[in-house]
Amino acid sequence: MNNVQSGILESTPPVSRYLIFSLTEQGEARRSLRALRDIADGRQTIVGFGQSLVLALGAIVPGLRTAPCYAGVGFDVPSTPFALWCWLRGDDRGELLHRAKRINRALAPAFRLEQVIDAFTYGTGRDLTGYEDGTENPKDERAPEVAFVRGQGDGLDGSSFVAVQQWVHDLDRFDAKSTQEQDNTIGRRRSDNDEIEDAPPSAHVKRATQESFDPAAFMLRRSMPWADGSCAGLVFVAFGTSLDPFEAVLRRMVGAEDGIVDALFTFTRPISGAFFWCPSMQDGRLDLRLLGV
C-alpha cells in the first residue's frame, strides 16, 4: 500500500489543523491543484475533494456524493458540502500555521479558505468527555483493507472516501449527569472502557457497533477534539472504501431505522457534515489523473 495517503493509517498526531475551501474561480482550478499536488505529501498533509469540485472539473469519482442531512426531535444533522478539505498533521502549531499559509497561497485565487479548525490529542486519545475514542477501529492489516479502495483500477485504487463532521459538546450538560448516566450515554464505562452489556438501546455503542450492520459498517476513525474559546467538541473523521458505512451508522443514530435516537444527542450536536474523496499517491505526489489534472 505504498500508493496511499499514508497519514490516514497513522495514529492521530499531537495537533492538527483542518482547512476547508470553496471553489471561486473554476478556470484556475487545475493550476491551483497542480500547485497543491507538489505540496501535499499524503502523510503530514492529507487532501480530499468534494463532489462540487469533481463536477466542476468535468470528472466522475464513482461513489462520491454529497452528505445527507437529517432532522430529529430537537436536533439537526446538517449537510455542509465544500470543494476541498486538507488535514494538516503535526506536533507544532506554529509549523501548521505556516504550512496552512503556504497551501492557501498555492490554492488562491481558485479556492477561498472558508474555515480553519485546530484540533489536538487529549490524554491517550480520548474525547473531551473523558471516554476513549475509536475503540472499535480496525487494526494492523485490517486497517488498510477498511480504508482504501482496491481492485477498481488506476486512479481509484489506493484512494479513500472520508466523512467529516464538527460536533459541539455541551460539556456542562454532560457533567451534570451522574457517572452511571454518562456511562449509559456512551455504552461503555469510562473507568475501564468495557462495554456495558445491559446499557439502554439508546447508548451510542448500541447504536453504532459496526458489526451489527448488514453488511458490517467498518470505518477507520481518526477523530480529534477541538476547542475555540468557550466552545469545544469533536472533529469526527472516518475513512472507508465507500461512504455507505458512515451513512448506515448515521441513519441508525438519528433513529431513522427504529425511532431510537442515539443518546449522544442529549449533549452534543453536529454543526457540519461533508464527504470527500482522498486520491492515491503516485511518485510521492497526489494522483489526480481521475480529475484530469
N, C-alpha and C positions, 0 to 999 in steps of 0.2 A: 504493500500500500504506500509506495513512495511517490505516488502522484496525487495525494490528497492534501488538503489544508491541514497539516499535522497538528496544529494547535487545538483542533477540535477534540483530539484524543487525549490531550494533556489535561491534568487536573487544573482547577481554577487557580489563577495567579493571585498574588497578594493584592494587586489593584488592577482595575480595568477601566476603560473609557469606551462608551458606545457612541458612535456618530451616526446620525440619521439624516439622509439627504433627500430632497425633492429634485426633479428634473426641471430646469428652467429654460435651457437653450438646446433643443433637440439636435440642431445641426452641429453642435460642438461636442455631442456626447461621445462619439468614438474617439476623438482626440483626447478627451479627458480620461477615458477608460484606458487608453494606451499608456498614459502617464501613471495612472493608478496601478496598472499591471507591473510596472517597473518598481513600485514601492512596496506593494503587499507581498510578504514572504510566505503567507499561509500558516505561519507558526505564531509570530507575535502580532501580526495584523491579519485578521480573517475578514473576508469580504462576502457579502450576499447581495443579490439583485432581486428587486421586486418585479411583479408582473407588468406594471405600467412601463418600466424601463425596457423590459424584454420586448414588449409590443412596439414601443417607440423605435426600436432598432430593427423592426420587421422580422423578429426571430420568434421561435417557439421552443419552450422548455417543457416537455411533457411532464405533467404532474404539478407544475407550478400554478398557483391560483391565489386569489385574494382571501384573506382570513374572514371567517364568518363572524357575524355579530348576534348576540342573544340578549334577551331581556327576561328578567325574573322578578319575583315579588321583592321589590325594594333594591334591586341591583341591575346593572347593565354590564354586558361584556362587549366592549366596542371593537370595531374593526377600523384600524388607522393605517391604511397601506401607504408605503413610501417607495421611492425608486431604488434606494441604495442604503445598505447598512454595513458599518465597519465595526468590528470588535477589536479594540486595541488592548493587548495583554502586556503586563509588565510588573515591575516591582518598585518603580519610581514614578510618582505622579508628575514630577517635572518633565521627565522624559516623555511621558504620554502626552503632555500638553504640547510639547514641541513637535512630536510626531503627528498629532492631530492637526496642527497648523500647516505642516508640510502637505498632508493629504488634502486639506481644504484648499490650499493654493493650487494643487495639481488638478483638482476637480472643477475649479472655477474657470469660466463662467457658466459651464453647462449645468452644474449642480449647485444648489443652495443648501447650506447646513441649517437644518430645522431644529435639531435637538441634540444636546450632549448630556449623557448620563454617566456619572462617575460611580463606580461600584468597588467593593472591597471584600476580602475574605474575613469572615467573623469566626474567631475561635478555630476549631478544627474543620470548618466547613458547615457552619450552622446558619439557619435562618435567624433573623433578629428576634424571633420568639424564643430562641434557645434550642430549637429542635434540629436534629441533624437533617441536612437536605440531601436529596439524591440517593437515599438508602438503596433503592432498587436498581440503580444504574448497572447496566451490563459491564462486565469487567474482562480484562485480558483479551483473548482473541474474539470474544463475543462483541466487544465494543465496536470495532470497525465493521463487523457484519451488520450491526444495527444502524450505524451512522452513515455508511457510504453506499452509493449505487454501484451495482455490479451487473455485468452481462447485458448492458444496454447500448454498448458501442462507444466509439471515440467521442469525446466531448461531454458525455454523460457519466461514464464510468469514473469513479473516484470523486464525483460530486456529492453534495448533500443538500437536503432541504432543512430549513430551520424555522421554528415558530418562536416569536419574541413577544413577550408581554411585560409591561411595567405594572407591578402591583403596589398599591399604597396600603400600608398596615395602619390600623388604629390600635396602637400598642397599649394605650391606656385601657381600652375596652378589653383587650386580651388579658392584660394584667389583672383586671378586676374579676376574672373568672377564678374559681378555685383550681387547685392543681389537678383534681380529677376532671373537672370540666375542660381544662386545657388539654389534658391527655386524650379525652374523648373527642375533642375537636379534631385533633391530628390523627388519632387512632394508634398512637404509639406513646409509650412512657418516655418523658424527657430524661428521666434518671438513668435509664439503661438502653433506650432506643428499641426495646422489644415491642412487637406488635401486640395490641390488646385484643384477644380473641372475641370477647363479648362487647366490643365497642359498638356504639349505636350505628345504624346503617348510614347515617349522615357523616360519619367520620371520614376524613379525607382519604385515609388508607383504604377504607371500604369502597369509596367512590372511584379511586384511581389506580388500584392494583393492576399492573399491566397484564398479568397472566389471566385476569378474569374476563378479558375481552375475547371475542372470536371474529377474526384472528387476533392473537395477542398484540397489544398496543405497545410494543417496545420502542423506547426513545433513549437517546443519550443526553442526559440533562447536564447543563453547565450554567446553572443559575447562580446569581450572586446578590448579596444585599446592597442596597443603596441608601444614602441619606443626604438630604439637602435642607438645611435649616431645620424647621420643625417637622418636616415630612420625611418618611422613611418607608422602606418596604423591600421588595424583591424584584430583580430583573429576571424573569423566567425565560430561560433559553433552552430549547430542546431540539436536537438534531436527529434526523432519521433518513431512511431510504425513500420515504414519502411523507406527506403531510397527513395521511389517513390516521395514524395512531394518535396524534395530538387532537385531531377533530373528534375522534371517538371518545377520548377521555374527557374533553371539554363538554361534549353533549351530555355525558352522564353527570358531570359535576354540576351543571346548571339544572338538572332534573328533567331533561328532555326525554329520557327513557322511561322513568317511573315516577316522576314528580318529587323525588327526594333530592333536595338541594344540598350540595357539599357544605359542611359546617365551616369551611374556610370563609364563606361569605358572611359569617357573623362578625368578622373583624377585619376583613381585607377586601379590596376591590381592584380589578384591573382597570387602568386608565388608557391603555393602548393595546393593540394586537396586530401583528403583521407577519406575513410569510415571506421568506426569501429563499433563493437558490444560491448555494455556495459552490462555485465551479471547482473543478480539479486543478491540479498544477501540472505544468509541463516545462521542463528545464529550469525549474526554480521560479517560474512566473505563473500568474493566473492563466489558465487555459480558456480563452474567450472565443474559441473557434465557433461554438454554437451560436454566439451572438454576432458573428460576422465581424469581429474586431481583431 
